[in-house]
Amino acid sequence: SILANYYTPKAGQVYESVRREAARIGWDHMLRTGIVRTVRRRREGGYFVIHTPEDQSGAVPGGPKQRVAYRCHHVHLAVGYPGVKMLGDLQAYRERHQDWARVVNAYEPHLHAYEEMLRRPCTVVVRGSGIVASRVLQRMIDDRDQRGAQTRIIHLFRNYPTGPQGDKATFRRPVLAGWAKQGFNFPKSAWGGQLRNDMERLEGDERAKLLDSLGGTNTAPRKDWEEQLDRGAREGFYRQLIGTVKSVVPADGSAGIRTVIADGQGGESFLDADFIIDATGLEAGIEEHRVLRDLLQFGGARKNVKGRLDVERDFTVRGTQSGTGRLYASGSITLGGYYAGVDSFLGLHYAALRIADSLAENGFGKKIGPLR
């Protein structure tokens, strides 16, 4: 990162590397596709996983869907994000006007918006100032530079940092033009150094306080998109605004969307656009996922200090032990536990290794060491 930009692989590179590894370990022979309904403890130990297979060819036409109960000793939950939660004013607009095409979340499929920007000049409001927002902006400016789009971008900030962010000197993130800069979503020692050890040592509110001081909205310092934003500000196709949104309504006499912004003096200003992209990265509660909700209600699981699944240091879900069987969880659903960077490639690797070690200690497979 000293001599070059922070490296972020493109989606195609990730998919190709996963495909190669899947072929190496014979993943296709292990895979069963469908929807998991519940995970319940067995009286004799272990678990039942109730699953609706994707292939319903053997079901009675018009009858109930087939269910399969897998009996297993251990379960690993890696369900990703429980769901996407939009900013309240944008969600209210979508529900009131049933407009799912012009107000979109960056985590939803929204290729149609970029295609429309290529067909005609559009004004787009972007909300959010993290890595997702920076990638959305880069996509639109790349289309201007390479494909002739004439998109005008308005970047709306609610909070506009003007100085270094973070509570302690060692966690300070420099700020430039409203963006807090940090190469990763947490300092590097949170993955395998002093901060990781501190996280494993602390409990409850102390751990939550440290996690809050480490985190915060930030994006990687990448020279390519920094140049794009500087050029956009000079040429006038990218501008920043600061304000608190009061409401989002249809624009008068057009097919656009109007953002009503409070000016702080009791007055209002209006911002009309063709699209609004919510890149704030808000995440729904874990109860939004049916399996996690069921575990909280009936499986003995509970929430941690951040409202996610409460896990041990080896990522077993507290309160769900079934005889000698163990239920594990990894990913964003465990944020707030003893490891900070759970929502990252490296964090997923770390969790997988800790889970593999725990399984080996419980007699399931051999421990993976340097030579293996």
Protein Blocks (a to p, Z undefined) as FASTA:
>chain_A
ZZmccddddfklmmmmmmmmmmmnommmmpccdddfbdcddfkgpjddddddfblmlpce
hiacdddddddfbdcddebjfbdcddfklmmmmmmnopaklpccfkbccklmmmmmmmpc
cddddedjbfklmmmmmmmmmmmmmnopacdcddddfbdcfbdedjbfklpccdeehiac
dfbfbdfklmopmklmmmmmpgcjlmmmmmmmmgccdddddfklmmmmmmmmmnopaccd
ddddfbdcddehiabdcddddehnopacddddfbdcdfkopacdfklpmklmmmmmmnop
acdfkopacddfkopaehiaghjbccddedjklgoiabfklncfklmmmmmmmmmmmmmm
nopajaddfkZZ
